[in-house]
Amino acid sequence: MDEHVIEALGKSKIIVRNGEVISVEEPVIDYCPLFDKYRGIKKLTKESIKDNIEFRIKDFGMCTENRKFPSQDFLSIGASEIMSTLIKKGILDATVIVGDGCGTVIITDPDKLEGIAGRISGIIKTSPIESIILFVGKSNVLNPEICEIDQIKGLKMAILKGYKNIAITVSNAKDIPEIRKIEKNNSCNVLIFGVHTTGISKEDAELFMEYGDIVTACMSEEIKEIGDKKGIYKTKTKIPIYAPSEKGKKSIDLRLKEIEKKN
């Protein structure tokens, strides 16, 4: 079955089947400054969420065989933009991310990274899409038969491929201790990006802010409270991005300098 489950726009659970939005659940929050800024959405409702997902399907073929891969920076600063900059600078060898139609995938090309991740929200479950798998390369997909989503397995796969400097997106904070253990045992350098944090527990927020490198606050009050209380470095964007580690701070600063050059 061609079915894709995503969480987007206030962490609403959405099901896309055969290119059609068949289910939209109520969001956790009803406002997001990002979607207000870029799409003029003043209130997140099931109707406005459905409209936005249908727009993405029509605009660039999200979750369909008609998928296009826009590689321009969608946001001035975000997880995919920071990772792309780090690849261009030679600081990263590879990234382990999650994409529609491919699941957990290893990406080493900055334009492909933006094309896959730049306009995509949290992928919970996805089905194989041939055009996307060909775009990223079948050998880079963790499990092209079922498009499994497992970031720990993806990290192990990247290490087996010989990559040493790896960024990984993590939405499940409880994966972080295992990732750090893998990093230490394999003498590699792993940059952990905490993503999709809206509505997470205080316990998970503490894990992200203690052991992560770059953490997008999304609309998580827990992340913001911990970050601001500890005085953790953050961007001045409407949705702040925190850098609990020094290498996270340096990564954000590199991206900010890149933006300054473009401007």
Order of alpha helices (4+ residues) and beta strands (2+ residues): beta-beta-beta-alpha-alpha-alpha-beta-beta-alpha-beta-alpha-alpha-beta-alpha-beta-alpha-beta-alpha-beta-beta-alpha
